[in-house]
Amino acid sequence: MALWRAYQRALTAHPWKVQVLTAGSLMGLGDIISQQLVERRGLREHQAGRTLTMASLGCGFVGPVVGGWYKVLDWLIPGTAKVDALKKMLLDQGGFAPCFLGCFLPLDYPDALITNYYLWPAVQLANFYLVPLHYRLAVVQCVAVVWNSYLSWKAHRL
């Protein structure tokens, strides 16, 4: 609990920095999981540069873009009622997700987009309904550890 309280204090003091660093850290973790648990590379065959690339993408692209998107989404559709959360999820998954995923994984787009729709609509519906704006990126990035493992595996098997 002390770690969670420290995270909350840091998030309150430096929301943008903490969100971006959270995204980068969890994307790096997703790649480590992909390489070690999915691909079973072992420590000797682990590609540290690949993990660094994923972490950098999290800090430099995913964190800022998704964090900014959540702010825009709350501006476009204010409120936290069930209908507001449903509207946000539909706009997120119908408009943002296809464009964002296309930027990240253009070579195997149709399969990745279909897989996206198995996971993210339910996650985002709960996220937009239950989670305050300043925690949304962190919540999504925690779920995205699994998603990032998939994306890392998908991107590096092509």
Backbone hydrogen bonds, N-H to C=O, Kabsch-Sander energy under -0.5 kcal/mol:
donor,donor_aa,acceptor,acceptor_aa,energy
5,R,1,M,-2.5
6,A,2,A,-2.2
7,Y,3,L,-2.3
8,Q,4,W,-2.5
9,R,5,R,-2.4
10,A,6,A,-2.5
11,L,7,Y,-2.8
12,T,8,Q,-2.2
13,A,9,R,-2.4
14,H,10,A,-3.1
18,V,14,H,-2.5
19,Q,15,P,-2.3
20,V,16,W,-2.4
21,L,17,K,-2.6
22,T,18,V,-2.4
23,A,19,Q,-2.3
24,G,20,V,-2.3
25,S,21,L,-2.6
26,L,22,T,-2.5
27,M,23,A,-2.0
28,G,24,G,-2.2
29,L,25,S,-2.3
30,G,26,L,-2.0
31,D,27,M,-1.8
32,I,28,G,-2.2
33,I,29,L,-2.6
34,S,30,G,-2.3
35,Q,31,D,-2.9
36,Q,32,I,-2.7
37,L,33,I,-2.6
38,V,33,I,-1.4
38,V,34,S,-0.5
39,E,34,S,-3.1
41,R,35,Q,-3.0
45,E,41,R,-0.6
46,H,42,G,-0.5
46,H,43,L,-0.6
48,A,46,H,-1.1
51,T,47,Q,-1.7
52,L,48,A,-2.6
53,T,49,G,-2.3
54,M,50,R,-2.4
55,A,51,T,-2.5
56,S,52,L,-2.6
57,L,53,T,-2.5
58,G,54,M,-2.0
59,C,55,A,-2.2
60,G,56,S,-3.3
61,F,57,L,-2.2
62,V,57,L,-2.6
63,G,58,G,-3.0
65,V,61,F,-2.5
66,V,62,V,-2.8
67,G,63,G,-2.4
68,G,64,P,-2.2
69,W,65,V,-2.4
70,Y,66,V,-2.3
71,K,67,G,-1.3
72,V,68,G,-2.2
73,L,69,W,-3.0
74,D,70,Y,-2.1
75,W,71,K,-1.7
76,L,72,V,-2.8
77,I,73,L,-2.7
85,A,81,A,-2.6
86,L,82,K,-2.3
87,K,83,V,-2.2
88,K,84,D,-2.6
89,M,85,A,-2.5
90,L,86,L,-2.4
91,L,87,K,-2.4
92,D,88,K,-2.9
93,Q,89,M,-3.1
94,G,90,L,-2.3
95,G,91,L,-2.1
96,F,91,L,-1.5
97,A,92,D,-3.3
99,C,95,G,-1.0
100,F,96,F,-3.1
101,L,97,A,-2.8
102,G,98,P,-1.6
103,C,99,C,-1.4
104,F,100,F,-1.5
105,L,101,L,-3.2
108,D,105,L,-0.6
109,Y,106,P,-0.8
112,A,108,D,-1.9
113,L,109,Y,-2.8
114,I,110,P,-2.2
115,T,111,D,-2.2
116,N,112,A,-2.3
117,Y,113,L,-1.7
118,Y,114,I,-0.6
118,Y,115,T,-1.1
119,L,115,T,-1.0
119,L,116,N,-0.8
120,W,116,N,-2.6
123,V,119,L,-1.3
124,Q,120,W,-3.2
125,L,121,P,-2.3
126,A,122,A,-2.0
127,N,123,V,-2.6
128,F,124,Q,-3.1
129,Y,125,L,-1.5
130,L,126,A,-2.9
131,V,127,N,-1.8
135,Y,132,P,-2.0
136,R,132,P,-0.8
136,R,133,L,-1.1
137,L,133,L,-0.6
139,V,135,Y,-2.4
140,V,136,R,-2.8
141,Q,137,L,-2.5
142,C,138,A,-1.8
143,V,139,V,-1.9
144,A,140,V,-2.5
145,V,142,C,-0.9
146,V,143,V,-1.1
147,W,143,V,-1.1
148,N,144,A,-4.4
149,S,145,V,-1.6
150,Y,146,V,-1.9
151,L,147,W,-2.9
152,S,148,N,-2.9
153,W,149,S,-2.3
154,K,150,Y,-3.1
155,A,151,L,-3.2
156,H,152,S,-1.9
157,R,153,W,-0.7
157,R,154,K,-0.7
158,L,154,K,-0.5
